[in-house]
Amino acid sequence: MNAPLTGQVAVVTGGSRGIGAATARALAQAGATVVLTHRDSGPAAEEVVAALPGGGHRAVQASVTDTESLTALAADVAKTEGRLDVLVNNAGWSRVIAHSDLDALDDETFDHIMKTNVRGAFACVRAFSHLLKAGDGGVVVNLSSVAVQIHFGSNIAYCASKAAIESLTMTLARALAPKVRVLAVAPGVVDTDFTRAWDPAVREAQTAATPLGRFATPEEVGEAILAAVVHFPHTTGTVFPIDGGRPLGT
């Protein structure tokens, strides 16, 4: 049980930093061979891969907004690894825009968030579904957010995109059963480069509103994703909160 994913293959999108990199490490430590994708951060992705335990891991440039590149990646994984057991839809995009500033959330920004965070996750599942259905079946884990519960996040479109991810998780769970389980994890505020760039007053307010008194670490989210894959074999269409009790705060 120290390496429950031995012999299995996992794809982690957006794995060059933060939650994606921590998830890749957790899956590799559990014995999986990890294929890590990035959009335009090749050196960082290669650095993550080089530090993963075990062998056979690799980084591949593939944007979740480019269906052709995802189709090509799925064909490449089928040829190179010969199987896919776990897909983690971690890739996402956002930027900080005050919720009250509706004009600043222009169409281009709104569309890019939805295209990356929602359509991108669906496109990945669509591209890899045939591999996930093969053999004993596979698992998809989508990245949601506590923003769905507290209606606070980097901007309004980001909150909407994560609500869509939770709906997508449930509808895909029904559509792909019984061969593929589809789950989501919903972190609270995570201590990453993105949130470290926030105004200190915002960080302090979010910490104070979190009953456990701190942000989650990327490693804690990665371990939760691993737990969802390994320890919940009879669960699908469910969202696991990793939020320090943030919905209970003020």
C-alpha positions as CSV (number, residue, x, y, z in Angstrom):
1,M,0.0,0.0,0.0
2,N,3.0,2.3,0.1
3,A,2.8,2.5,-3.7
4,P,-0.8,1.9,-4.6
5,L,-0.5,3.4,-8.1
6,T,2.4,1.2,-9.2
7,G,2.1,0.3,-12.9
8,Q,-0.5,3.1,-13.4
9,V,-0.2,6.3,-15.5
10,A,-1.4,9.7,-14.6
11,V,-1.7,12.9,-16.7
12,V,-1.5,16.2,-14.7
13,T,-2.3,19.3,-16.6
14,G,-0.7,22.6,-15.7
15,G,1.9,20.7,-13.6
16,S,4.9,23.1,-13.8
17,R,4.2,24.8,-10.4
18,G,2.0,25.1,-7.4
19,I,-0.8,22.5,-7.0
20,G,0.0,20.8,-10.3
21,A,3.6,20.2,-9.3
22,A,2.6,19.0,-5.8
23,T,0.1,16.6,-7.3
24,A,2.6,15.2,-9.7
25,R,4.9,14.5,-6.7
26,A,2.2,12.8,-4.7
27,L,1.1,10.6,-7.6
28,A,4.7,9.7,-8.4
29,Q,5.5,8.9,-4.8
30,A,2.5,6.5,-4.9
31,G,4.1,4.7,-7.8
32,A,2.5,6.3,-10.8
33,T,4.2,7.2,-14.0
34,V,3.4,10.9,-14.5
35,V,2.9,12.8,-17.8
36,L,2.9,16.5,-16.9
37,T,1.6,19.1,-19.3
38,H,2.4,22.8,-19.5
39,R,1.5,25.6,-21.8
40,D,4.6,27.7,-22.0
41,S,6.8,26.9,-19.0
42,G,9.0,24.1,-20.3
43,P,12.1,24.7,-18.1
44,A,10.0,24.7,-14.9
45,A,8.1,21.6,-16.0
46,E,11.3,19.8,-16.8
47,E,12.6,20.7,-13.3
48,V,9.5,19.2,-11.7
49,V,9.8,16.0,-13.7
50,A,13.5,15.7,-12.9
51,A,12.8,15.7,-9.2
52,L,10.0,13.1,-9.3
53,P,10.7,9.8,-7.6
54,G,10.7,6.7,-9.9
55,G,11.2,6.7,-13.6
56,G,9.4,7.2,-16.9
57,H,8.0,10.6,-16.1
58,R,7.9,13.3,-18.8
59,A,6.7,16.8,-19.5
60,V,4.8,17.7,-22.6
61,Q,3.8,21.1,-24.1
62,A,0.0,21.0,-24.6
63,S,-2.5,23.8,-23.9
64,V,-5.9,22.8,-22.7
65,T,-7.4,25.4,-24.9
66,D,-6.0,23.7,-28.0
67,T,-8.0,20.6,-28.8
68,E,-5.7,19.4,-31.5
69,S,-2.7,19.4,-29.1
70,L,-4.8,17.4,-26.6
71,T,-5.8,14.9,-29.2
72,A,-2.2,14.5,-30.2
73,L,-1.2,14.1,-26.6
74,A,-3.8,11.4,-26.0
75,A,-2.4,9.5,-29.1
76,D,1.1,10.0,-27.7
77,V,0.2,8.6,-24.3
78,A,-1.5,5.6,-25.9
79,K,1.6,4.9,-27.9
80,T,4.2,5.6,-25.3
81,E,2.7,4.6,-22.0
82,G,0.0,2.4,-23.4
83,R,-2.6,3.3,-20.8
84,L,-4.1,6.1,-18.7
85,D,-5.5,5.6,-15.2
86,V,-5.7,9.1,-13.7
87,L,-6.4,12.5,-15.3
88,V,-6.0,15.5,-13.1
89,N,-7.5,18.7,-14.6
90,N,-5.4,21.2,-12.8
91,A,-4.7,23.8,-15.5
92,G,-6.4,27.1,-15.1
93,W,-6.1,30.8,-15.5
94,S,-7.3,33.9,-13.7
95,R,-6.3,37.4,-12.6
96,V,-7.4,39.6,-9.7
97,I,-10.3,41.9,-10.5
98,A,-12.4,43.5,-7.8
99,H,-15.9,42.0,-7.9
100,S,-17.4,45.5,-7.8
101,D,-15.5,46.6,-10.9
102,L,-17.7,45.1,-13.6
103,D,-16.1,47.1,-16.4
104,A,-12.7,45.7,-15.7
105,L,-13.9,42.2,-16.3
106,D,-14.1,42.6,-20.1
107,D,-15.3,40.0,-22.6
108,E,-11.8,38.9,-23.5
109,T,-10.9,38.2,-19.9
110,F,-14.2,36.5,-19.1
111,D,-14.0,34.3,-22.2
112,H,-10.4,33.3,-21.6
113,I,-11.1,32.2,-18.0
114,M,-14.1,30.1,-19.1
115,K,-12.2,28.7,-22.1
116,T,-9.3,27.6,-20.0
117,N,-11.0,26.6,-16.7
118,V,-14.1,25.0,-18.0
119,R,-13.9,24.1,-21.7
120,G,-10.3,23.1,-21.1
121,A,-11.2,20.5,-18.5
122,F,-14.0,19.1,-20.7
123,A,-11.7,18.9,-23.7
124,C,-9.1,17.0,-21.7
125,V,-11.7,14.4,-20.6
126,R,-13.0,14.2,-24.2
127,A,-9.5,13.6,-25.6
128,F,-8.5,11.0,-23.0
129,S,-11.9,9.3,-22.4
130,H,-11.1,6.2,-24.6
131,L,-7.9,5.6,-22.6
132,L,-9.6,6.1,-19.3
133,K,-12.4,3.6,-20.2
134,A,-9.9,0.9,-21.1
135,G,-9.1,-2.0,-18.8
136,D,-10.4,-1.6,-15.3
137,G,-11.3,2.0,-15.9
138,G,-9.9,5.3,-14.6
139,V,-10.4,8.4,-12.5
140,V,-10.7,12.1,-13.4
141,V,-10.1,14.7,-10.7
142,N,-11.1,18.2,-11.5
143,L,-9.9,21.3,-9.5
144,S,-12.7,23.4,-8.2
145,S,-12.5,26.0,-5.4
146,V,-14.1,27.2,-2.2
147,A,-15.1,30.2,-4.3
148,V,-18.2,28.2,-5.3
149,Q,-19.3,28.2,-1.6
150,I,-18.2,31.6,-0.4
151,H,-18.7,33.6,-3.7
152,F,-15.3,35.2,-3.3
153,G,-12.3,34.6,-5.6
154,S,-9.9,36.4,-7.8
155,N,-12.8,37.7,-9.9
156,I,-16.5,37.0,-10.7
157,A,-15.7,34.9,-13.8
158,Y,-13.3,32.7,-11.9
159,C,-16.1,32.0,-9.3
160,A,-18.5,31.1,-12.1
161,S,-15.9,28.9,-13.8
162,K,-15.4,26.8,-10.7
163,A,-19.2,26.5,-10.2
164,A,-19.3,25.2,-13.8
165,I,-16.5,22.7,-12.9
166,E,-18.6,21.2,-10.1
167,S,-21.6,20.8,-12.4
168,L,-19.3,19.3,-15.1
169,T,-17.9,16.9,-12.5
170,M,-21.4,15.6,-11.7
171,T,-22.6,15.3,-15.3
172,L,-19.5,13.6,-16.5
173,A,-19.6,11.2,-13.5
174,R,-23.0,10.1,-14.8
175,A,-22.0,10.1,-18.4
176,L,-18.8,8.0,-17.9
177,A,-20.0,5.6,-15.3
178,P,-19.3,2.8,-14.6
179,K,-15.9,2.7,-16.2
180,V,-14.6,6.1,-15.1
181,R,-15.1,7.9,-11.8
182,V,-15.1,11.7,-11.9
183,L,-14.4,13.6,-8.7
184,A,-13.4,17.2,-7.8
185,V,-11.4,18.7,-5.0
186,A,-12.2,22.3,-3.9
187,P,-9.3,24.0,-2.1
188,G,-9.7,27.1,-0.1
189,V,-7.0,29.7,-0.5
190,V,-3.7,27.9,-1.3
191,D,-0.3,29.4,-0.5
192,T,1.1,29.7,-4.1
193,D,2.9,32.3,-6.1
194,F,-0.5,33.6,-7.3
195,T,-1.9,34.2,-3.8
196,R,1.4,35.5,-2.5
197,A,1.1,38.4,-4.9
198,W,-2.2,39.5,-3.3
199,D,-2.4,42.6,-1.2
200,P,-1.3,41.7,2.3
201,A,-4.5,43.0,3.7
202,V,-6.5,40.5,1.6
203,R,-4.3,37.6,2.7
204,E,-4.7,38.6,6.3
205,A,-8.5,38.9,5.9
206,Q,-8.8,35.5,4.3
207,T,-6.6,33.9,6.9
208,A,-8.7,35.4,9.7
209,A,-11.9,34.1,8.0
210,T,-10.5,30.5,7.9
211,P,-11.3,28.6,11.1
212,L,-8.0,26.6,10.8
213,G,-6.1,29.9,10.7
214,R,-3.9,29.4,7.6
215,F,-3.9,28.7,3.9
216,A,-3.6,25.2,2.5
217,T,-0.3,24.1,1.1
218,P,0.0,22.8,-2.5
219,E,1.2,19.5,-0.9
220,E,-2.0,19.1,1.1
221,V,-4.1,19.5,-2.0
222,G,-1.9,17.0,-3.9
223,E,-2.3,14.5,-1.1
224,A,-6.1,15.1,-1.1
225,I,-6.1,14.3,-4.9
226,L,-4.2,11.2,-4.3
227,A,-6.6,10.1,-1.5
228,A,-9.6,10.7,-3.8
229,V,-8.0,8.5,-6.4
230,V,-6.9,5.7,-4.1
231,H,-9.2,5.6,-1.1
232,F,-12.7,6.3,-2.5
233,P,-13.3,3.5,-5.1
234,H,-17.0,3.6,-4.7
235,T,-17.4,7.4,-4.9
236,T,-18.1,9.5,-8.0
237,G,-19.6,12.9,-8.8
238,T,-18.4,14.2,-5.4
239,V,-16.6,17.4,-4.5
240,F,-14.0,17.1,-1.6
241,P,-13.4,20.4,0.3
242,I,-9.8,21.1,1.3
243,D,-10.6,24.6,2.7
244,G,-9.7,24.8,6.3
245,G,-13.4,25.4,7.1
246,R,-13.4,28.6,5.2
247,P,-17.2,28.5,4.4
248,L,-17.8,28.6,8.2
249,G,-15.9,31.9,8.5
250,T,-17.1,35.4,8.1
